[in-house]
Amino acid sequence: MNGGTTITYSSYYYRNIDEGTQRAYDEIMSNRKLDPNGKVLLYGYSYGGVLVNHLAKRL
């Protein structure tokens, strides 16, 4: 990752979609303050893809 950090999040399908992405959203926003030019790679499979799309819209 060339010095980057990988963080994995999971969520249960029965949670509200905002709740399911909140921890990831908070982490990204917190890191943005530390490194405004940093890059974020979002990846999700199946329901994770739904969450990633929602997270991208929130950001």
Contacts in CASP RR format, 6 or more apart in sequence:
PFRMAT RR
TARGET T0000
AUTHOR 0000-0000-0000
METHOD contacts of the structure
MODEL  1
MNGGTTITYSSYYYRNIDEGTQRAYDEIMSNRKLDPNGKVLLYGYSYGGV
LVNHLAKRL
7 24 0 8 1.000
7 27 0 8 1.000
9 23 0 8 1.000
9 24 0 8 1.000
11 19 0 8 1.000
11 20 0 8 1.000
11 21 0 8 1.000
11 47 0 8 1.000
11 48 0 8 1.000
11 51 0 8 1.000
12 20 0 8 1.000
13 47 0 8 1.000
17 50 0 8 1.000
17 51 0 8 1.000
17 54 0 8 1.000
18 54 0 8 1.000
18 58 0 8 1.000
20 51 0 8 1.000
21 51 0 8 1.000
21 54 0 8 1.000
21 55 0 8 1.000
21 58 0 8 1.000
24 55 0 8 1.000
25 55 0 8 1.000
25 58 0 8 1.000
25 59 0 8 1.000
28 40 0 8 1.000
28 59 0 8 1.000
31 38 0 8 1.000
32 38 0 8 1.000
40 59 0 8 1.000
42 52 0 8 1.000
42 55 0 8 1.000
42 56 0 8 1.000
43 52 0 8 1.000
44 51 0 8 1.000
44 52 0 8 1.000
END
